[in-house]
């Protein structure tokens, strides 16, 4: 088995304007970094389908899905918030990004791939059940996790190491005992919505600005690994944001490339223990193009080794 790599050209067409950090160049930087390290040829390539309405409505209210479809402009731009902008290309990108998670989940559950990385945008982890925000329209990883649950997986874990709190995923699975959500994030920081930890199901790991490798690794060992051990997921989803990197222009944490390799090893080791290695990871943030490419390559290399 191998690692599936899912993307779609539409994900690179969504462009919120010059100077916006969540730019199409991010996907090109990832592809270039994987190519330069000789990893691209070892991946199993798949084009992302569109998520269906029914798949989106497992995690979003019908009114939210209607709103995104209705707001999508045929020309010009529509502002969802100050930096979350719809263009004529956005809806297609958002549907493909969410659909990538559905397809990746099917590939891993059917045994066609051991694990998967979705190189997609727009990102998803800030999108709540009824709210688009923070560059996110649909919650891609939540769509994948809900698809796994619908497919018979009893318990899924969502691990979110983006520098921003995964408020959308926490909101969507609030009160759902089948889903463990672990989120590490700079605190206090956008989106300022982190709720208190509920033992066993919601694990929030706030990190002070300036936290580097040692502090980050100690926090993950203290918070996430025992939670995974107690929960024993049937599948692991990863909201893979790379904006906690020391070179990132938005985040204030100080991780380096090796931390992403280390964390991915912890994740694949947990997946090997509990769920035959089943991991589906999807891009969230990460805005320094060089650091993003290197960190994703480190992440994907470990997935390939798993
Ligand atoms: Zn982020």
Boltz pocket constraint, residues with backbone or C-beta under 6 A from the ligand:
constraints:
  - pocket:
      binder: B
      contacts: [[A, 162], [A, 163], [A, 164], [A, 241], [A, 243], [A, 284], [A, 285], [A, 286]]
      max_distance: 6.0
